[in-house]
Structures are given as C-alpha cells and as structure tokens.
Amino acid sequence: MAYQFPGLLAISIMLFGVFAALILVDSILLFKQKGIEAKRQLPEKLSNGDDNPIEITLKNIYNFNVHLKLIDEMPFQYQKRDFEINTQLDKFTDKKIIYTIRPLERGEYHFGNLNVYVTSPIGLLTRRFQFGKDAMVPNYPSFLQLKKYMLIAFSNKIFEFGLKKIRRIGHTMEFEQIKEYVRGDDIRNINWKATAKRSQLMVNQFQDERSQPIYSVIDKGRAMKMPFNGLSLLDYAINATLVISNVALKKQDKAGMFAFSRKVANKVAAERRPSQMNQIMETLYNLDTDYSESDFSRLYIDIKRSLNQRSLLLLYTNFETLDALHRQLPYLQAIAKNHVLVVIFFENTELDKLTQKESRNTFEIFEKTIAEKFVYEKKLIINELQKHGIQSILTPPEDLTLNTINKYLEIKARGLI
C-alpha cells in the first residue's frame, strides 16, 4: 500500500524489523539448549479388547513456560493419522500424560517416534523433539479380565441359580476317615477290620476328586470370524478361555485347551502345573482362524482317542441355523456320552436390534420378519441340544466370559463332573 500512500513505507520497514527481531529472539529461546525431555512408558504387553494405558513423562528445562503438541506415531493397526495431545508446561516442571489404546487384533504392535512440538510464549516458531524410536509391544489375549472375574468365581454368585452347594462323598483313593455306617452309604466301602473291632458296621470315606480336567475347545473355522464391537467371535472365545482356565486352576481343577477346524491343533493338556497359565496364554496368542469349514467328525475322533478321563468340555462355536446344528449333532451326541459337553454359541446382537426397531415401510417389515426368524432359530437350537441331553449357553459376545464362569460354577455345584 506504500505505492499509494508513501508514508506507510517507513512503518512497514519498522514492523518488518520488529518481526525479524522477534523471530531471532524466539529462535534463541527455543534452540539455545535441549529444553524438553520426554519418555514414553509402554506396558510389557497389551491386553486385547481392553483399554491399555500409555504413559508419557514430560520435563521442561526451559526457564519459561511452553506450549506442547504431542504426536505419538501409533501402530499401523489403528490407521490413526490425527492423534495429538496439546498441553501447557510451566518452567522447570514435570508432567505425566496418560492416554489409552484399545487393541482389537492379537500380534505385534510397533510404535514409531514420539514427536514433541514446542512453542515459546512469543509463538512465532516451533521446535520439534523426537523420542522413543521403534518400540514393539505384543498384544495378548485379555489378561486384564483375570482379576476382574476372579472375584465372581469365588463369591456366592452360584446361589443365583437356585442351587444348594452340597458336600459329595467321593470315590477316589484319597482316604478321609472311617465312620459309622448309615443307610445310603456304599456297602462296597465297608471296613471289615474296623467293623470287627467296634462290633458295628464301619465304612471308609474318601475325599471327593477335585482335580477334574476342564478343557476349552475353540472352533477356529470361518464361522468364528464374525465381528462384534471390533472383536471377532474367535477373540471373544480366546479371552473367555484364558479367564476360565485361570478360574479352574484356582478351583483346584486341571485346565487345558485345544482348537479345531479341518483338524485338531493348538493342544495344551489339562494339568495343574505352575507354568500352565503361561503355556495356555502363549498358545492362545498364536491362535488364528484358517477360514475353513470346521470338521466336527475329526474333533470327535481326536477326543475319543486322546481324552480317557471324563472331562468338562466347553465348546466355543457358532450355529446360525437349525440345519447347521443338525449336521453336527451326531458328533456332539457321541462326545456327550463320555464327557460333560457345554456348547457355547452367540446371539447375533445386530439381529436383536432389528427386531426391536419400528417398521415404517414394507422393506423394513420384511427385514424385521427375517431377523425374528433367525432369532427364533437360536432358541430352537437350545431346545434341540437340551432334548439330546447336551448343555448349552446362548450369550451376547460381550457377556461370554461371565456366562461361561457361571455355567462352570453351576456344573461344579451340581456335581456333574
């Protein structure tokens, strides 16, 4: 504008000089020393499907207050390109910032640089600091649920089923005491030497067997790849397996697992060793679907060949139609003859939402009718399993762990194993 108003030229030159001087002062303030220290604290491992805290520690060495913008380079699984945290930091002070991430896939999560952009009170320049290059954290099945559900397993939740916990007289070789015979005692346990000494019938009483084999059987076929709230049905089953194995070990039972699709694999024999949970966790960490049609006949053959002791089998699978169940029902019946089998399958929560939605046109009426048909078929599947003496759980994916624990406690209380 000095072409039109020459008097403005002197003012422009003066303002430019002031601007250049401020830039020089700002650069001296920001670049004269390493004024910011930052450290990203990652957990040893991530818990799948849970909120995991990431802690960032900041320290301001500058002798003035600064504005900070943090850009943490997230793992590629998140595809998050707009993550940033803005904060203020007073001179010579420390600060901790905690944010959470919720991983939805097992595997390795690689973090990139922690970028810290610093602006002085002048605010004309920004200096970038980089920290924490190439950090990797494995994402394991949800171990955070172990503590959460441990309280349930050792509380009185069992009475919600209307069951009365009773003490059963066992028939193992672990001797407990000799007592007087009462009507109903097993005459095979009469102790004839004690009977001769006391001149009345005396019987041996044995402690009930507590170390029962509890197997989690995971269907890793293509039906288990269906996603709900970001997690696949397979991941829900994996998380539940980790928790129920821990509960079984705390209840003095033996915990084991295996998975199947075209063949049976990922076996962990049911034991009560101190390292059992670590072995189960490592096996679950490497478990993934192969998108194949699950072969229940192969499952039956493998169980018949390898499991000689009566066991509780928690079978995580999914049946959407009654026809799908009927194809596998003969194998399930055969397994249930020698073991306590619990078939665990999932409610389709998306269909439930459709059935509750108000229909406004012909297409929505048709959609709602089809959804109600599939929901009704799930109930028919439960009835069909009960008709053949097979226990079942129909559960929303998010309630899988809790419902599995309650079923395990119910079976223990009823003395079915």
C-alpha positions in Angstrom: 0.0 0.0 0.0 3.1 2.3 0.2 2.8 2.8 -3.6 -0.5 4.6 -3.0 0.5 6.0 0.4 4.3 6.5 0.6 4.2 7.4 4.3 3.4 3.7 5.1 6.8 2.5 3.8 8.7 3.6 6.8 6.1 2.0 9.1 6.3 -1.3 7.1 10.1 -1.4 7.3 9.9 -0.7 11.1 7.3 -3.5 11.6 9.4 -5.9 9.5 12.4 -5.1 11.6 10.4 -5.8 14.8 9.1 -9.1 13.3 12.7 -10.2 12.3 13.9 -9.3 15.8 11.1 -11.4 17.4 11.9 -14.3 15.2 15.6 -14.0 16.2 14.7 -13.8 19.9 12.3 -16.8 19.6 14.9 -18.9 17.8 17.5 -18.1 20.5 15.0 -19.1 23.2 14.0 -22.4 21.6 17.2 -23.6 20.1 19.9 -22.5 22.5 19.5 -25.7 24.6 17.8 -29.0 24.7 14.8 -27.7 26.6 12.4 -30.7 26.7 12.8 -34.3 27.8 10.2 -36.9 27.2 9.8 -40.6 27.7 7.0 -42.9 26.6 6.3 -45.8 29.1 4.8 -48.8 27.3 3.4 -51.8 29.1 5.2 -55.1 28.8 2.2 -56.5 26.8 -1.2 -55.3 25.7 -4.5 -56.8 26.7 -6.7 -57.5 23.7 -10.1 -55.7 23.7 -9.3 -53.7 26.8 -8.2 -50.1 27.5 -4.4 -50.2 27.9 -2.7 -47.1 29.5 0.2 -45.5 27.7 2.2 -43.1 29.9 4.2 -40.1 28.7 6.5 -38.2 31.1 7.5 -34.7 30.1 10.1 -32.4 31.7 10.6 -28.7 30.9 14.2 -27.5 31.2 13.4 -24.1 29.7 13.3 -21.1 32.1 9.9 -20.1 30.6 6.5 -21.6 30.1 5.9 -23.5 26.9 3.1 -24.9 24.8 3.5 -28.5 23.8 1.8 -30.5 21.0 2.4 -34.3 21.2 2.1 -36.5 18.2 2.7 -40.2 19.0 3.1 -42.4 16.0 0.6 -45.1 16.6 0.9 -48.8 15.4 -0.4 -49.3 11.8 -3.3 -51.4 13.1 -5.1 -48.3 14.2 -4.7 -46.3 11.0 -4.9 -43.2 13.1 -3.3 -40.1 11.5 -4.8 -37.3 13.5 -3.7 -38.3 17.0 -2.3 -35.3 19.0 -2.3 -34.0 22.6 -2.0 -30.3 23.4 -0.8 -29.2 26.8 1.0 -26.4 28.7 4.1 -26.9 30.8 5.5 -24.4 33.3 9.2 -23.7 33.6 11.4 -26.4 35.3 8.4 -28.7 35.9 7.4 -32.3 35.2 4.2 -33.7 33.9 2.6 -37.0 33.2 0.1 -37.6 30.4 -1.8 -40.9 30.2 -3.9 -41.9 27.2 -5.4 -45.3 26.5 -5.5 -47.6 23.4 -7.9 -50.5 22.8 -6.2 -53.1 20.5 -8.6 -55.4 18.6 -6.1 -57.8 17.0 -3.6 -60.1 18.6 0.0 -59.7 17.4 2.9 -57.2 17.4 2.2 -53.5 17.8 5.0 -51.2 16.6 5.2 -47.7 17.9 7.1 -45.0 16.0 8.5 -41.7 17.2 7.2 -39.7 20.0 7.1 -36.2 18.5 7.0 -33.2 20.8 6.5 -29.7 19.2 7.4 -26.8 21.5 6.3 -23.2 21.2 7.6 -20.4 23.4 5.3 -17.5 24.7 6.3 -15.5 21.6 4.7 -18.2 19.4 6.4 -17.5 16.1 8.5 -20.6 15.8 8.0 -24.3 16.8 10.8 -26.7 17.6 10.4 -30.4 17.2 11.9 -33.0 19.5 11.8 -36.8 18.8 11.9 -39.6 21.4 11.3 -43.3 21.7 12.0 -44.8 18.3 10.9 -48.3 17.1 9.1 -49.7 20.2 7.3 -53.0 19.9 4.6 -54.4 22.3 2.9 -57.8 21.8 -0.9 -57.9 22.2 -2.0 -60.9 24.2 -5.5 -62.2 24.9 -7.3 -60.2 27.6 -5.3 -60.9 30.8 -6.8 -57.8 32.4 -10.1 -59.8 32.7 -8.4 -62.3 35.0 -8.6 -60.1 38.1 -12.0 -58.7 37.1 -13.7 -62.1 37.0 -11.7 -63.8 39.8 -13.9 -62.2 42.4 -17.0 -63.6 40.7 -15.6 -67.1 40.7 -15.0 -67.1 44.5 -18.2 -65.2 45.6 -21.6 -66.6 46.2 -22.9 -65.9 42.6 -23.6 -69.6 42.4 -26.8 -69.2 44.5 -28.3 -67.0 41.8 -29.1 -70.3 40.0 -31.2 -71.6 42.9 -28.7 -74.3 43.7 -27.6 -75.5 47.1 -23.9 -76.3 47.4 -23.6 -79.8 49.0 -20.7 -81.9 50.0 -20.4 -85.1 48.0 -18.8 -88.2 49.2 -16.1 -89.1 46.7 -14.8 -92.5 45.5 -11.2 -91.7 44.8 -8.2 -93.3 46.5 -7.6 -90.3 48.7 -8.7 -91.5 52.2 -10.5 -89.1 54.6 -11.9 -91.0 57.6 -13.7 -94.1 59.0 -17.2 -93.5 60.1 -20.3 -95.4 61.3 -22.4 -96.9 58.5 -25.7 -95.1 57.9 -28.4 -96.0 55.4 -27.4 -94.9 51.9 -23.6 -95.4 52.3 -21.9 -97.6 49.7 -21.6 -101.1 51.1 -18.5 -101.6 48.9 -16.6 -99.3 51.3 -17.3 -101.3 54.5 -14.1 -101.6 56.6 -14.4 -105.2 57.9 -11.5 -104.8 60.4 -12.9 -101.7 62.0 -16.4 -103.4 62.0 -14.9 -106.3 63.9 -13.3 -104.1 66.5 -16.4 -101.9 67.1 -18.9 -104.6 66.7 -20.9 -102.3 64.3 -20.7 -101.6 60.6 -18.0 -99.0 59.8 -17.3 -97.6 56.3 -14.3 -95.9 54.7 -15.0 -92.4 53.5 -12.8 -90.8 50.7 -12.3 -87.3 49.7 -14.0 -86.1 46.6 -11.8 -85.8 43.5 -11.2 -82.1 42.9 -8.6 -82.1 40.1 -11.1 -82.5 37.3 -10.0 -81.9 33.7 -11.6 -78.7 32.2 -11.0 -78.3 28.5 -11.8 -75.2 26.4 -12.5 -76.3 22.9 -12.3 -73.4 20.4 -13.8 -73.6 16.9 -11.4 -71.6 14.7 -13.4 -72.1 11.5 -14.7 -69.3 9.3 -18.0 -69.0 11.3 -15.9 -67.6 14.2 -14.5 -64.7 12.2 -17.8 -62.7 12.5 -17.0 -59.4 14.2 -18.9 -57.7 17.0 -17.8 -54.3 18.5 -14.5 -54.6 16.7 -13.6 -58.1 18.1 -14.2 -61.3 16.3 -16.1 -64.2 17.9 -12.8 -66.1 17.9 -11.2 -63.3 20.1 -14.1 -63.4 22.5 -13.7 -67.1 22.8 -9.9 -66.7 23.3 -10.4 -64.2 26.1 -13.0 -66.4 27.8 -10.7 -69.4 27.6 -7.9 -67.5 29.3 -10.2 -66.5 32.2 -12.0 -69.8 32.7 -8.6 -71.6 32.7 -7.4 -69.4 35.5 -10.6 -69.9 37.5 -10.4 -73.7 37.0 -6.8 -73.7 38.3 -7.8 -71.6 41.3 -10.6 -74.1 42.0 -8.0 -76.9 42.1 -9.1 -78.3 38.7 -6.9 -79.1 35.7 -7.1 -76.7 32.9 -6.4 -77.4 29.2 -7.4 -76.3 25.7 -7.3 -77.2 22.1 -8.7 -75.7 18.9 -10.0 -77.3 15.7 -11.2 -76.5 12.2 -10.1 -79.0 9.5 -8.0 -80.7 12.1 -7.4 -80.5 15.9 -4.4 -78.4 16.8 -3.0 -76.0 19.5 -3.3 -78.6 22.2 -2.5 -77.9 25.8 -3.1 -81.0 28.0 -5.1 -80.4 31.2 -2.6 -80.0 34.1 -2.2 -78.1 37.3 1.5 -77.1 36.8 2.7 -73.6 37.9 3.5 -72.8 34.3 0.1 -73.9 32.9 -1.3 -70.4 32.5 1.8 -69.2 30.6 1.5 -72.1 28.3 -2.2 -71.5 27.6 -1.6 -67.8 27.1 1.2 -68.4 24.6 -0.9 -70.9 22.7 -3.9 -68.5 22.6 -1.6 -65.7 21.4 -0.7 -67.6 18.2 -4.2 -68.9 17.5 -6.0 -67.7 14.4 -8.7 -68.8 12.0 -8.0 -70.6 8.8 -11.3 -69.7 7.2 -12.2 -73.4 6.7 -15.3 -75.3 7.4 -15.0 -76.9 10.8 -14.8 -80.7 10.9 -16.7 -82.0 13.9 -16.1 -85.6 13.0 -12.3 -85.0 13.3 -13.0 -83.4 16.7 -14.9 -86.4 17.9 -12.3 -88.9 16.8 -9.5 -86.9 18.5 -11.4 -86.5 21.7 -12.2 -90.2 21.8 -8.6 -91.1 21.2 -6.8 -88.6 23.5 -9.2 -88.0 26.4 -9.6 -91.1 28.5 -10.9 -89.4 31.7 -14.3 -87.9 31.9 -13.9 -84.1 31.4 -15.8 -80.9 31.2 -15.6 -79.7 27.6 -16.5 -76.0 26.9 -17.1 -75.9 23.2 -17.0 -72.4 21.7 -18.6 -72.4 18.3 -21.5 -70.7 16.5 -24.6 -72.1 14.8 -26.8 -69.6 12.9 -29.5 -72.1 11.8 -31.0 -75.4 12.9 -29.8 -77.1 9.8 -26.2 -76.2 10.7 -26.7 -77.8 14.1 -28.3 -81.0 12.7 -25.3 -81.6 10.5 -23.0 -81.7 13.6 -25.5 -83.1 16.2 -24.5 -86.8 15.9 -20.9 -85.9 16.7 -21.9 -83.7 19.6 -24.1 -86.6 21.0 -21.2 -89.0 20.7 -18.9 -86.6 22.6 -21.5 -86.0 25.3 -21.8 -89.8 26.1 -18.4 -89.8 27.8 -17.9 -86.2 28.8 -19.8 -83.2 30.1 -20.3 -81.1 27.0 -21.4 -77.5 27.1 -22.0 -76.0 23.6 -21.4 -72.2 23.8 -22.7 -70.1 20.9 -23.5 -66.5 20.3 -26.5 -64.2 20.0 -26.5 -62.0 16.9 -26.9 -58.7 18.6 -27.4 -56.9 15.3 -30.4 -59.0 14.6 -31.8 -58.3 18.1 -31.6 -54.6 17.3 -33.5 -55.1 14.0 -36.3 -57.0 15.9 -36.8 -54.1 18.3 -36.8 -51.5 15.5 -40.1 -50.0 14.5 -41.0 -50.8 10.9 -42.1 -47.9 8.7 -42.3 -49.5 5.2 -42.7 -52.8 3.5 -38.9 -53.4 3.2 -38.4 -52.8 6.9 -41.3 -55.2 7.8 -39.6 -57.9 5.6 -36.2 -57.2 7.2 -37.7 -57.4 10.7 -39.5 -60.7 9.9 -36.3 -62.3 8.6 -34.4 -61.1 11.7 -37.1 -62.6 14.1 -36.9 -65.9 12.2 -33.1 -66.2 12.8 -33.5 -65.1 16.5 -36.2 -67.8 16.9 -33.9 -70.4 15.3 -31.3 -69.7 18.0 -33.9 -70.7 20.6 -34.8 -73.8 18.7 -31.1 -74.8 18.7 -31.1 -74.6 22.5 -34.2 -76.8 22.7 -32.7 -79.3 20.3 -29.5 -79.6 22.4 -31.5 -80.0 25.6 -33.6 -82.7 24.0 -30.4 -84.7 23.4 -29.0 -84.1 26.9 -26.4 -81.5 25.9 -26.0 -78.4 27.9 -25.7 -75.0 26.1 -25.1 -71.3 26.6 -26.6 -68.7 24.2 -24.9 -65.5 25.1 -24.1 -62.0 23.7 -20.4 -61.8 22.8 -19.7 -59.2 25.4 -21.2 -61.4 28.2 -19.4 -64.6 27.1 -16.8 -64.7 29.9 -19.3 -64.0 32.7 -21.8 -66.6 31.5 -19.1 -69.2 31.0 -17.9 -68.8 34.5 -21.4 -69.1 35.9 -22.1 -72.2 33.9 -18.8 -73.8 35.2 -19.8 -72.9 38.8 -23.3 -74.4 38.3 -21.8 -77.6 36.9 -19.4 -77.9 39.9 -22.2 -77.3 42.4 -24.4 -79.9 40.8 -21.6 -82.4 40.9 -21.8 -83.3 37.2 -18.1 -83.8 37.0 
